[in-house]
Amino acid sequence: MTPIDQTNSNSTFKDDTVDLKELFDLLWEGRKLIILITSVFALCSIVLALSLNNYYKSQATLSLVTSSSGDRSALSGLGGLGLASLAGINISSTNASKLALITNTINSRAFLKHLMSVDENVLPSLTAAVSYDSESKKLVFDSDVYDAANNKWLETQPSYLQAYRIYMKQLTVNFAQQHDLIMLSVEHISPVFAQELLDLIIREADNLLRQKDLQQSSDALAYLTSEISKTSLLQMKSSMNQLIQSQLETQMMANISTNYVLNIIEPPFIPEKKFKPSRSLISSLGVMLGFVLGILWIMMRHHFPLNPIKLTPEP
């Protein structure tokens, strides 16, 4: 390194040192303002954190009910595939398609509307609840909106579309396709309602799919019964009889099974600990934000001065 390069290097190092010292002195002179801004943000974040309601999460794990292989064997005969298609019988149903059907059903607007018709507490609990009384274990509703004692809306009753936006924020549906598992969770300010709503979702989703299959099976039986008398081919009649037997088995299972599509591995529970918010995290972020903004404010005042901060000269 030449003497000139060494001199330039020393000069650059000296300038950096001077700049860091000047920055430190600047922040030190404005320390009171930084502390004030940080304290204000810390206080605001604490007030915000304390004002937020606790949210509780109830969870459940479900699996698909294993279906019988009788449907496929019954349809393996000549003409079985075409007849099944005409009768509206789904023979290509897989576990993946069932998972998708269940997920789409639970996430649908029509399903929430159905839940609201089954349980009248769903709509006010989603849209009018403001807090939770842990002693009585009951929801507290907005007295200007809903009269809980008389189950009466004091203002225009929210539509199911308004409730649907809240419903989707509080509901989580995940599935593990490899293991044919469905994980459901509901978040709410009431741990009791979170468990009750999740239990209602599981029960009604299973019942709706049961009713759908019963209706399709009844329609298929009506079609097959009318068509079997019109054919004289023995092999075709045999295929039809197998299809009829398959649909009768479907109706039998739908009528006698407690869980038709969904097996409950882990049932919904009433959570004891809150899921969110993290008040310590909110407070910490408030302190950090206030500190950073305080530093930025001091630097902006120095570089774009209205009333520039004068550094105390060194003795």
ZADO-1210 file (C-alpha; in nm, 4 decimals, padded with zeros to 6 digits):
<atoms>
<atom x="00.0000" y="00.0000" z="00.0000" code="MET" pos="1"/>
<atom x="00.1372" y="00.3362" z="-00.1009" code="THR" pos="2"/>
<atom x="00.1608" y="00.6232" z="00.1507" code="PRO" pos="3"/>
<atom x="-00.1231" y="00.8024" z="-00.0315" code="ILE" pos="4"/>
<atom x="-00.3539" y="00.4959" z="-00.0079" code="ASP" pos="5"/>
<atom x="-00.2704" y="00.4557" z="00.3590" code="GLN" pos="6"/>
<atom x="-00.3442" y="00.8211" z="00.4222" code="THR" pos="7"/>
<atom x="-00.6845" y="00.7922" z="00.2439" code="ASN" pos="8"/>
<atom x="-00.7690" y="00.4790" z="00.4436" code="SER" pos="9"/>
<atom x="-00.6858" y="00.6477" z="00.7727" code="ASN" pos="10"/>
<atom x="-00.8881" y="00.9507" z="00.6691" code="SER" pos="11"/>
<atom x="-01.1941" y="00.7353" z="00.5840" code="THR" pos="12"/>
<atom x="-01.1707" y="00.5512" z="00.9155" code="PHE" pos="13"/>
<atom x="-01.1427" y="00.8826" z="01.0968" code="LYS" pos="14"/>
<atom x="-01.4489" y="01.0220" z="00.9149" code="ASP" pos="15"/>
<atom x="-01.6520" y="00.7118" z="01.0036" code="ASP" pos="16"/>
<atom x="-01.5467" y="00.7447" z="01.3652" code="THR" pos="17"/>
<atom x="-01.6425" y="01.1086" z="01.3696" code="VAL" pos="18"/>
<atom x="-01.9803" y="01.0330" z="01.2077" code="ASP" pos="19"/>
<atom x="-02.0607" y="00.7615" z="01.4634" code="LEU" pos="20"/>
<atom x="-01.9564" y="00.9880" z="01.7474" code="LYS" pos="21"/>
<atom x="-02.1685" y="01.2693" z="01.6067" code="GLU" pos="22"/>
<atom x="-02.4676" y="01.0327" z="01.5747" code="LEU" pos="23"/>
<atom x="-02.4230" y="00.9120" z="01.9301" code="PHE" pos="24"/>
<atom x="-02.3996" y="01.2688" z="02.0589" code="ASP" pos="25"/>
<atom x="-02.7095" y="01.3606" z="01.8611" code="LEU" pos="26"/>
<atom x="-02.9105" y="01.0743" z="02.0097" code="LEU" pos="27"/>
<atom x="-02.7761" y="01.1485" z="02.3560" code="TRP" pos="28"/>
<atom x="-02.8861" y="01.5095" z="02.3318" code="GLU" pos="29"/>
<atom x="-03.2326" y="01.3954" z="02.2242" code="GLY" pos="30"/>
<atom x="-03.2574" y="01.1104" z="02.4744" code="ARG" pos="31"/>
<atom x="-03.5404" y="01.2720" z="02.6687" code="LYS" pos="32"/>
<atom x="-03.7544" y="01.2986" z="02.3575" code="LEU" pos="33"/>
<atom x="-03.6732" y="00.9379" z="02.2615" code="ILE" pos="34"/>
<atom x="-03.7712" y="00.8203" z="02.6093" code="ILE" pos="35"/>
<atom x="-04.0911" y="01.0228" z="02.5939" code="LEU" pos="36"/>
<atom x="-04.1952" y="00.8847" z="02.2536" code="ILE" pos="37"/>
<atom x="-04.1056" y="00.5295" z="02.3593" code="THR" pos="38"/>
<atom x="-04.3046" y="00.5661" z="02.6810" code="SER" pos="39"/>
<atom x="-04.6105" y="00.6967" z="02.4958" code="VAL" pos="40"/>
<atom x="-04.6033" y="00.4051" z="02.2513" code="PHE" pos="41"/>
<atom x="-04.5443" y="00.1573" z="02.5335" code="ALA" pos="42"/>
<atom x="-04.8405" y="00.2943" z="02.7283" code="LEU" pos="43"/>
<atom x="-05.0648" y="00.2888" z="02.4202" code="CYS" pos="44"/>
<atom x="-04.9650" y="-00.0688" z="02.3358" code="SER" pos="45"/>
<atom x="-05.0358" y="-00.1822" z="02.6921" code="ILE" pos="46"/>
<atom x="-05.3776" y="-00.0161" z="02.6886" code="VAL" pos="47"/>
<atom x="-05.4500" y="-00.1747" z="02.3496" code="LEU" pos="48"/>
<atom x="-05.3376" y="-00.5185" z="02.4659" code="ALA" pos="49"/>
<atom x="-05.5522" y="-00.5014" z="02.7787" code="LEU" pos="50"/>
<atom x="-05.8574" y="-00.3854" z="02.5824" code="SER" pos="51"/>
<atom x="-05.8529" y="-00.6845" z="02.3467" code="LEU" pos="52"/>
<atom x="-06.0778" y="-00.9821" z="02.4184" code="ASN" pos="53"/>
<atom x="-05.9262" y="-01.3217" z="02.4787" code="ASN" pos="54"/>
<atom x="-05.9896" y="-01.5701" z="02.1986" code="TYR" pos="55"/>
<atom x="-06.0111" y="-01.9440" z="02.2624" code="TYR" pos="56"/>
<atom x="-05.9613" y="-02.2203" z="02.0082" code="LYS" pos="57"/>
<atom x="-06.1480" y="-02.5499" z="02.0148" code="SER" pos="58"/>
<atom x="-06.0103" y="-02.8220" z="01.7885" code="GLN" pos="59"/>
<atom x="-06.1196" y="-03.1608" z="01.6575" code="ALA" pos="60"/>
<atom x="-05.9622" y="-03.4341" z="01.4458" code="THR" pos="61"/>
<atom x="-06.1760" y="-03.6435" z="01.2144" code="LEU" pos="62"/>
<atom x="-06.1244" y="-03.9322" z="00.9775" code="SER" pos="63"/>
<atom x="-06.3296" y="-04.0655" z="00.6897" code="LEU" pos="64"/>
<atom x="-06.5568" y="-04.3612" z="00.7502" code="VAL" pos="65"/>
<atom x="-06.4238" y="-04.6525" z="00.5472" code="THR" pos="66"/>
<atom x="-06.6761" y="-04.7384" z="00.2787" code="SER" pos="67"/>
<atom x="-06.7588" y="-05.0867" z="00.1661" code="SER" pos="68"/>
<atom x="-06.6144" y="-05.2188" z="-00.1564" code="SER" pos="69"/>
<atom x="-06.9535" y="-05.3682" z="-00.2436" code="GLY" pos="70"/>
<atom x="-07.0434" y="-05.0779" z="-00.4710" code="ASP" pos="71"/>
<atom x="-06.7555" y="-05.1444" z="-00.7060" code="ARG" pos="72"/>
<atom x="-06.8013" y="-05.5198" z="-00.7141" code="SER" pos="73"/>
<atom x="-07.1707" y="-05.4739" z="-00.7786" code="ALA" pos="74"/>
<atom x="-07.0953" y="-05.2578" z="-01.0785" code="LEU" pos="75"/>
<atom x="-06.8352" y="-05.4803" z="-01.2355" code="SER" pos="76"/>
<atom x="-07.0882" y="-05.6685" z="-01.4475" code="GLY" pos="77"/>
<atom x="-07.1725" y="-05.5934" z="-01.8080" code="LEU" pos="78"/>
<atom x="-07.3642" y="-05.2667" z="-01.8408" code="GLY" pos="79"/>
<atom x="-07.3130" y="-05.1770" z="-01.4751" code="GLY" pos="80"/>
<atom x="-07.1090" y="-04.8666" z="-01.5444" code="LEU" pos="81"/>
<atom x="-07.3582" y="-04.7191" z="-01.7889" code="GLY" pos="82"/>
<atom x="-07.6581" y="-04.7976" z="-01.5680" code="LEU" pos="83"/>
<atom x="-07.4875" y="-04.6467" z="-01.2644" code="ALA" pos="84"/>
<atom x="-07.4192" y="-04.3301" z="-01.4568" code="SER" pos="85"/>
<atom x="-07.7818" y="-04.3045" z="-01.5716" code="LEU" pos="86"/>
<atom x="-07.9074" y="-04.3692" z="-01.2179" code="ALA" pos="87"/>
<atom x="-07.6844" y="-04.0972" z="-01.0750" code="GLY" pos="88"/>
<atom x="-07.4637" y="-04.3358" z="-00.8785" code="ILE" pos="89"/>
<atom x="-07.1079" y="-04.2154" z="-00.8229" code="ASN" pos="90"/>
<atom x="-06.8684" y="-04.5073" z="-00.8581" code="ILE" pos="91"/>
<atom x="-06.5459" y="-04.3083" z="-00.8914" code="SER" pos="92"/>
<atom x="-06.5664" y="-04.1488" z="-00.5474" code="SER" pos="93"/>
<atom x="-06.2274" y="-04.1482" z="-00.3774" code="THR" pos="94"/>
<atom x="-06.1148" y="-04.0385" z="-00.0344" code="ASN" pos="95"/>
<atom x="-05.9610" y="-03.7265" z="-00.1877" code="ALA" pos="96"/>
<atom x="-06.2917" y="-03.6288" z="-00.3462" code="SER" pos="97"/>
<atom x="-06.4727" y="-03.6963" z="-00.0194" code="LYS" pos="98"/>
<atom x="-06.2279" y="-03.4749" z="00.1684" code="LEU" pos="99"/>
<atom x="-06.2812" y="-03.1989" z="-00.0857" code="ALA" pos="100"/>
<atom x="-06.6598" y="-03.2406" z="-00.0646" code="LEU" pos="101"/>
<atom x="-06.6581" y="-03.2183" z="00.3154" code="ILE" pos="102"/>
<atom x="-06.4259" y="-02.9168" z="00.3134" code="THR" pos="103"/>
<atom x="-06.6312" y="-02.7315" z="00.0535" code="ASN" pos="104"/>
<atom x="-06.9528" y="-02.8115" z="00.2394" code="THR" pos="105"/>
<atom x="-06.8263" y="-02.6767" z="00.5719" code="ILE" pos="106"/>
<atom x="-06.6831" y="-02.3649" z="00.4078" code="ASN" pos="107"/>
<atom x="-06.9978" y="-02.2849" z="00.2109" code="SER" pos="108"/>
<atom x="-07.2430" y="-02.0008" z="00.2721" code="ARG" pos="109"/>
<atom x="-07.5335" y="-02.2420" z="00.2408" code="ALA" pos="110"/>
<atom x="-07.3922" y="-02.4516" z="00.5246" code="PHE" pos="111"/>
<atom x="-07.3699" y="-02.1511" z="00.7593" code="LEU" pos="112"/>
<atom x="-07.7286" y="-02.0627" z="00.6677" code="LYS" pos="113"/>
<atom x="-07.8252" y="-02.4184" z="00.7578" code="HIS" pos="114"/>
<atom x="-07.6449" y="-02.3915" z="01.0943" code="LEU" pos="115"/>
<atom x="-07.8331" y="-02.0695" z="01.1699" code="MET" pos="116"/>
<atom x="-08.1635" y="-02.2445" z="01.1005" code="SER" pos="117"/>
<atom x="-08.0703" y="-02.5342" z="01.3283" code="VAL" pos="118"/>
<atom x="-07.9425" y="-02.3236" z="01.6211" code="ASP" pos="119"/>
<atom x="-08.0756" y="-01.9700" z="01.6713" code="GLU" pos="120"/>
<atom x="-07.7789" y="-01.8806" z="01.8939" code="ASN" pos="121"/>
<atom x="-07.5285" y="-01.9034" z="01.6082" code="VAL" pos="122"/>
<atom x="-07.6083" y="-01.5669" z="01.4476" code="LEU" pos="123"/>
<atom x="-07.6044" y="-01.3484" z="01.7629" code="PRO" pos="124"/>
<atom x="-07.2988" y="-01.5280" z="01.9009" code="SER" pos="125"/>
<atom x="-07.1081" y="-01.4534" z="01.5806" code="LEU" pos="126"/>
<atom x="-07.2237" y="-01.0974" z="01.5181" code="THR" pos="127"/>
<atom x="-07.3442" y="-00.9396" z="01.8454" code="ALA" pos="128"/>
<atom x="-07.1190" y="-01.0825" z="02.1178" code="ALA" pos="129"/>
<atom x="-06.8824" y="-00.8275" z="02.2756" code="VAL" pos="130"/>
<atom x="-06.7279" y="-01.0149" z="02.5678" code="SER" pos="131"/>
<atom x="-06.7322" y="-01.3330" z="02.7732" code="TYR" pos="132"/>
<atom x="-06.8220" y="-01.3645" z="03.1424" code="ASP" pos="133"/>
<atom x="-06.5903" y="-01.6318" z="03.2777" code="SER" pos="134"/>
<atom x="-06.7862" y="-01.6638" z="03.6032" code="GLU" pos="135"/>
<atom x="-07.1254" y="-01.7356" z="03.4488" code="SER" pos="136"/>
<atom x="-06.9643" y="-01.8861" z="03.1371" code="LYS" pos="137"/>
<atom x="-07.1998" y="-01.6871" z="02.9179" code="LYS" pos="138"/>
<atom x="-07.1554" y="-01.4408" z="02.6358" code="LEU" pos="139"/>
<atom x="-07.2244" y="-01.0726" z="02.6888" code="VAL" pos="140"/>
<atom x="-07.4045" y="-00.9158" z="02.3929" code="PHE" pos="141"/>
<atom x="-07.4192" y="-00.5583" z="02.2740" code="ASP" pos="142"/>
<atom x="-07.7297" y="-00.4301" z="02.4532" code="SER" pos="143"/>
<atom x="-07.7968" y="-00.1791" z="02.1750" code="ASP" pos="144"/>
<atom x="-07.8049" y="-00.4508" z="01.9114" code="VAL" pos="145"/>
<atom x="-07.9410" y="-00.7709" z="02.0672" code="TYR" pos="146"/>
<atom x="-08.1654" y="-00.8464" z="02.3652" code="ASP" pos="147"/>
<atom x="-08.0361" y="-01.1827" z="02.4867" code="ALA" pos="148"/>
<atom x="-08.3079" y="-01.2225" z="02.7512" code="ALA" pos="149"/>
<atom x="-08.5862" y="-01.2129" z="02.4922" code="ASN" pos="150"/>
<atom x="-08.3842" y="-01.3386" z="02.1923" code="ASN" pos="151"/>
<atom x="-08.4755" y="-01.0237" z="02.0053" code="LYS" pos="152"/>
<atom x="-08.2797" y="-00.8038" z="01.7665" code="TRP" pos="153"/>
<atom x="-08.3039" y="-00.4337" z="01.8533" code="LEU" pos="154"/>
<atom x="-08.1613" y="-00.3304" z="01.5190" code="GLU" pos="155"/>
<atom x="-08.1829" y="-00.4841" z="01.1736" code="THR" pos="156"/>
<atom x="-08.0902" y="-00.8493" z="01.2010" code="GLN" pos="157"/>
<atom x="-07.7589" y="-00.9231" z="01.0267" code="PRO" pos="158"/>
<atom x="-07.7843" y="-01.1384" z="00.7166" code="SER" pos="159"/>
<atom x="-07.6155" y="-01.4728" z="00.6874" code="TYR" pos="160"/>
<atom x="-07.3753" y="-01.3143" z="00.4375" code="LEU" pos="161"/>
<atom x="-07.2574" y="-01.0691" z="00.7049" code="GLN" pos="162"/>
<atom x="-07.2189" y="-01.3535" z="00.9511" code="ALA" pos="163"/>
<atom x="-07.0334" y="-01.5593" z="00.6892" code="TYR" pos="164"/>
<atom x="-06.7381" y="-01.3172" z="00.6864" code="ARG" pos="165"/>
<atom x="-06.6987" y="-01.3621" z="01.0621" code="ILE" pos="166"/>
<atom x="-06.7563" y="-01.7365" z="01.0355" code="TYR" pos="167"/>
<atom x="-06.4708" y="-01.7781" z="00.7866" code="MET" pos="168"/>
<atom x="-06.2328" y="-01.5775" z="01.0066" code="LYS" pos="169"/>
<atom x="-06.3026" y="-01.8002" z="01.3050" code="GLN" pos="170"/>
<atom x="-06.3132" y="-02.1367" z="01.1264" code="LEU" pos="171"/>
<atom x="-06.0068" y="-02.3264" z="01.0065" code="THR" pos="172"/>
<atom x="-06.0308" y="-02.6456" z="00.7991" code="VAL" pos="173"/>
<atom x="-05.7188" y="-02.8464" z="00.7155" code="ASN" pos="174"/>
<atom x="-05.6846" y="-03.1991" z="00.5882" code="PHE" pos="175"/>
<atom x="-05.4032" y="-03.4500" z="00.5579" code="ALA" pos="176"/>
<atom x="-05.4815" y="-03.6338" z="00.2361" code="GLN" pos="177"/>
<atom x="-05.2200" y="-03.9033" z="00.2945" code="GLN" pos="178"/>
<atom x="-05.3882" y="-04.0106" z="00.6188" code="HIS" pos="179"/>
<atom x="-05.7478" y="-03.9140" z="00.5275" code="ASP" pos="180"/>
<atom x="-05.7669" y="-03.6851" z="00.8304" code="LEU" pos="181"/>
<atom x="-05.9530" y="-03.3571" z="00.8713" code="ILE" pos="182"/>
<atom x="-05.8507" y="-03.1011" z="01.1341" code="MET" pos="183"/>
<atom x="-06.1148" y="-02.8474" z="01.2306" code="LEU" pos="184"/>
<atom x="-06.0827" y="-02.5551" z="01.4690" code="SER" pos="185"/>
<atom x="-06.3039" y="-02.2660" z="01.5765" code="VAL" pos="186"/>
<atom x="-06.1840" y="-01.9483" z="01.7491" code="GLU" pos="187"/>
<atom x="-06.4192" y="-01.7382" z="01.9614" code="HIS" pos="188"/>
<atom x="-06.4202" y="-01.5123" z="02.2658" code="ILE" pos="189"/>
<atom x="-06.6276" y="-01.7805" z="02.4401" code="SER" pos="190"/>
<atom x="-06.4540" y="-02.1179" z="02.4875" code="PRO" pos="191"/>
<atom x="-06.7952" y="-02.2773" z="02.5435" code="VAL" pos="192"/>
<atom x="-06.9430" y="-02.1448" z="02.2190" code="PHE" pos="193"/>
<atom x="-06.6266" y="-02.2410" z="02.0279" code="ALA" pos="194"/>
<atom x="-06.6765" y="-02.6015" z="02.1387" code="GLN" pos="195"/>
<atom x="-07.0517" y="-02.5935" z="02.0752" code="GLU" pos="196"/>
<atom x="-07.0166" y="-02.4460" z="01.7268" code="LEU" pos="197"/>
<atom x="-06.7483" y="-02.6967" z="01.6288" code="LEU" pos="198"/>
<atom x="-06.9618" y="-02.9838" z="01.7550" code="ASP" pos="199"/>
<atom x="-07.2582" y="-02.8460" z="01.5571" code="LEU" pos="200"/>
<atom x="-07.0471" y="-02.8146" z="01.2414" code="ILE" pos="201"/>
<atom x="-06.9326" y="-03.1764" z="01.2602" code="ILE" pos="202"/>
<atom x="-07.2781" y="-03.3135" z="01.3358" code="ARG" pos="203"/>
<atom x="-07.4608" y="-03.1158" z="01.0687" code="GLU" pos="204"/>
<atom x="-07.1959" y="-03.1745" z="00.8000" code="ALA" pos="205"/>
<atom x="-07.2301" y="-03.5488" z="00.8564" code="ASP" pos="206"/>
<atom x="-07.6111" y="-03.5267" z="00.8552" code="ASN" pos="207"/>
<atom x="-07.6243" y="-03.3207" z="00.5361" code="LEU" pos="208"/>
<atom x="-07.4036" y="-03.5672" z="00.3515" code="LEU" pos="209"/>
<atom x="-07.6148" y="-03.8526" z="00.4901" code="ARG" pos="210"/>
<atom x="-07.9355" y="-03.6888" z="00.3629" code="GLN" pos="211"/>
<atom x="-07.7783" y="-03.6191" z="00.0254" code="LYS" pos="212"/>
<atom x="-07.6764" y="-03.9834" z="-00.0201" code="ASP" pos="213"/>
<atom x="-08.0175" y="-04.1032" z="00.0978" code="LEU" pos="214"/>
<atom x="-08.1888" y="-03.8836" z="-00.1597" code="GLN" pos="215"/>
<atom x="-07.9577" y="-03.9947" z="-00.4395" code="GLN" pos="216"/>
<atom x="-08.0036" y="-04.3574" z="-00.3363" code="SER" pos="217"/>
<atom x="-08.3830" y="-04.3205" z="-00.3349" code="SER" pos="218"/>
<atom x="-08.3761" y="-04.1638" z="-00.6800" code="ASP" pos="219"/>
<atom x="-08.1487" y="-04.4410" z="-00.8064" code="ALA" pos="220"/>
<atom x="-08.3767" y="-04.7129" z="-00.6630" code="LEU" pos="221"/>
<atom x="-08.6803" y="-04.5545" z="-00.8252" code="ALA" pos="222"/>
<atom x="-08.5020" y="-04.5453" z="-01.1616" code="TYR" pos="223"/>
<atom x="-08.3672" y="-04.9003" z="-01.1396" code="LEU" pos="224"/>
<atom x="-08.7019" y="-05.0419" z="-01.0254" code="THR" pos="225"/>
<atom x="-08.8796" y="-04.8839" z="-01.3212" code="SER" pos="226"/>
<atom x="-08.6149" y="-04.9941" z="-01.5717" code="GLU" pos="227"/>
<atom x="-08.5732" y="-05.3539" z="-01.4579" code="ILE" pos="228"/>
<atom x="-08.9232" y="-05.4390" z="-01.5707" code="SER" pos="229"/>
<atom x="-08.8545" y="-05.3018" z="-01.9188" code="LYS" pos="230"/>
<atom x="-08.5612" y="-05.5257" z="-02.0069" code="THR" pos="231"/>
<atom x="-08.5680" y="-05.8897" z="-02.1019" code="SER" pos="232"/>
<atom x="-08.1914" y="-05.9467" z="-02.0960" code="LEU" pos="233"/>
<atom x="-08.0968" y="-06.1720" z="-01.8052" code="LEU" pos="234"/>
<atom x="-07.7467" y="-06.0288" z="-01.7773" code="GLN" pos="235"/>
<atom x="-07.8826" y="-05.6732" z="-01.7682" code="MET" pos="236"/>
<atom x="-08.1359" y="-05.7691" z="-01.5018" code="LYS" pos="237"/>
<atom x="-07.8577" y="-05.9259" z="-01.2983" code="SER" pos="238"/>
<atom x="-07.6572" y="-05.6031" z="-01.3139" code="SER" pos="239"/>
<atom x="-07.9628" y="-05.4031" z="-01.2148" code="MET" pos="240"/>
<atom x="-08.0336" y="-05.6331" z="-00.9207" code="ASN" pos="241"/>
<atom x="-07.6777" y="-05.5864" z="-00.8005" code="GLN" pos="242"/>
<atom x="-07.7170" y="-05.2095" z="-00.8264" code="LEU" pos="243"/>
<atom x="-08.0438" y="-05.2233" z="-00.6348" code="ILE" pos="244"/>
<atom x="-07.8790" y="-05.4319" z="-00.3643" code="GLN" pos="245"/>
<atom x="-07.5937" y="-05.1805" z="-00.3453" code="SER" pos="246"/>
<atom x="-07.8353" y="-04.8890" z="-00.3035" code="GLN" pos="247"/>
<atom x="-08.0312" y="-05.0755" z="-00.0363" code="LEU" pos="248"/>
<atom x="-07.7056" y="-05.1275" z="00.1515" code="GLU" pos="249"/>
<atom x="-07.6327" y="-04.7555" z="00.1207" code="THR" pos="250"/>
<atom x="-07.9715" y="-04.6701" z="00.2677" code="GLN" pos="251"/>
<atom x="-07.9265" y="-04.9212" z="00.5469" code="MET" pos="252"/>
<atom x="-07.5869" y="-04.7781" z="00.6460" code="MET" pos="253"/>
<atom x="-07.7143" y="-04.4198" z="00.6245" code="ALA" pos="254"/>
<atom x="-08.0059" y="-04.5011" z="00.8547" code="ASN" pos="255"/>
<atom x="-07.8260" y="-04.7059" z="01.1190" code="ILE" pos="256"/>
<atom x="-07.4809" y="-04.5396" z="01.1367" code="SER" pos="257"/>
<atom x="-07.4209" y="-04.2799" z="01.4049" code="THR" pos="258"/>
<atom x="-07.1292" y="-04.1390" z="01.2078" code="ASN" pos="259"/>
<atom x="-07.2008" y="-04.1729" z="00.8386" code="TYR" pos="260"/>
<atom x="-06.9026" y="-04.0018" z="00.6721" code="VAL" pos="261"/>
<atom x="-06.6960" y="-03.8626" z="00.9597" code="LEU" pos="262"/>
<atom x="-06.5348" y="-04.0568" z="01.2411" code="ASN" pos="263"/>
<atom x="-06.4441" y="-03.8402" z="01.5404" code="ILE" pos="264"/>
<atom x="-06.0910" y="-03.9209" z="01.6547" code="ILE" pos="265"/>
<atom x="-06.0499" y="-03.6227" z="01.8859" code="GLU" pos="266"/>
<atom x="-06.3814" y="-03.4576" z="01.9779" code="PRO" pos="267"/>
<atom x="-06.4217" y="-03.0810" z="02.0233" code="PRO" pos="268"/>
<atom x="-06.3213" y="-02.9595" z="02.3698" code="PHE" pos="269"/>
<atom x="-06.3678" y="-02.6495" z="02.5813" code="ILE" pos="270"/>
<atom x="-06.0251" y="-02.4791" z="02.5879" code="PRO" pos="271"/>
<atom x="-05.8972" y="-02.3594" z="02.9247" code="GLU" pos="272"/>
<atom x="-05.6241" y="-02.1248" z="02.8024" code="LYS" pos="273"/>
<atom x="-05.6587" y="-01.8390" z="02.5583" code="LYS" pos="274"/>
<atom x="-05.5227" y="-01.8782" z="02.2096" code="PHE" pos="275"/>
<atom x="-05.4712" y="-01.5073" z="02.1423" code="LYS" pos="276"/>
<atom x="-05.3825" y="-01.2227" z="02.1748" code="PRO" pos="277"/>
<atom x="-05.0234" y="-01.2296" z="02.3002" code="SER" pos="278"/>
<atom x="-05.0243" y="-00.9191" z="02.5188" code="ARG" pos="279"/>
<atom x="-04.6532" y="-00.9390" z="02.5937" code="SER" pos="280"/>
<atom x="-04.5758" y="-00.9446" z="02.2214" code="LEU" pos="281"/>
<atom x="-04.8027" y="-00.6454" z="02.1552" code="ILE" pos="282"/>
<atom x="-04.6380" y="-00.4487" z="02.4369" code="SER" pos="283"/>
<atom x="-04.2873" y="-00.5392" z="02.3179" code="SER" pos="284"/>
<atom x="-04.3671" y="-00.4352" z="01.9608" code="LEU" pos="285"/>
<atom x="-04.5083" y="-00.1077" z="02.0904" code="GLY" pos="286"/>
<atom x="-04.1880" y="-00.0326" z="02.2825" code="VAL" pos="287"/>
<atom x="-03.9697" y="-00.1207" z="01.9842" code="MET" pos="288"/>
<atom x="-04.1794" y="00.0888" z="01.7472" code="LEU" pos="289"/>
<atom x="-04.1722" y="00.3873" z="01.9806" code="GLY" pos="290"/>
<atom x="-03.7941" y="00.3615" z="02.0245" code="PHE" pos="291"/>
<atom x="-03.7297" y="00.3408" z="01.6489" code="VAL" pos="292"/>
<atom x="-03.9674" y="00.6269" z="01.5707" code="LEU" pos="293"/>
<atom x="-03.8047" y="00.8355" z="01.8446" code="GLY" pos="294"/>
<atom x="-03.4612" y="00.7881" z="01.6868" code="ILE" pos="295"/>
<atom x="-03.5947" y="00.8663" z="01.3396" code="LEU" pos="296"/>
<atom x="-03.7660" y="01.1806" z="01.4675" code="TRP" pos="297"/>
<atom x="-03.4423" y="01.3064" z="01.6257" code="ILE" pos="298"/>
<atom x="-03.2455" y="01.2425" z="01.3064" code="MET" pos="299"/>
<atom x="-03.5099" y="01.4090" z="01.0860" code="MET" pos="300"/>
<atom x="-03.5162" y="01.7156" z="01.3095" code="ARG" pos="301"/>
<atom x="-03.1391" y="01.7371" z="01.2863" code="HIS" pos="302"/>
<atom x="-03.1141" y="01.7017" z="00.9087" code="HIS" pos="303"/>
<atom x="-03.4331" y="01.8956" z="00.8261" code="PHE" pos="304"/>
<atom x="-03.4348" y="02.1423" z="01.1115" code="PRO" pos="305"/>
<atom x="-03.7196" y="02.3573" z="01.2232" code="LEU" pos="306"/>
<atom x="-03.5626" y="02.4001" z="01.5639" code="ASN" pos="307"/>
<atom x="-03.2302" y="02.2199" z="01.5254" code="PRO" pos="308"/>
<atom x="-03.0797" y="02.0471" z="01.8214" code="ILE" pos="309"/>
<atom x="-02.7554" y="02.2113" z="01.9214" code="LYS" pos="310"/>
<atom x="-02.4850" y="01.9760" z="02.0310" code="LEU" pos="311"/>
<atom x="-02.3030" y="02.0693" z="02.3474" code="THR" pos="312"/>
<atom x="-01.9447" y="02.1570" z="02.2522" code="PRO" pos="313"/>
<atom x="-01.6734" y="01.9416" z="02.3961" code="GLU" pos="314"/>
<atom x="-01.4651" y="02.1112" z="02.6671" code="PRO" pos="315"/>
</atoms>
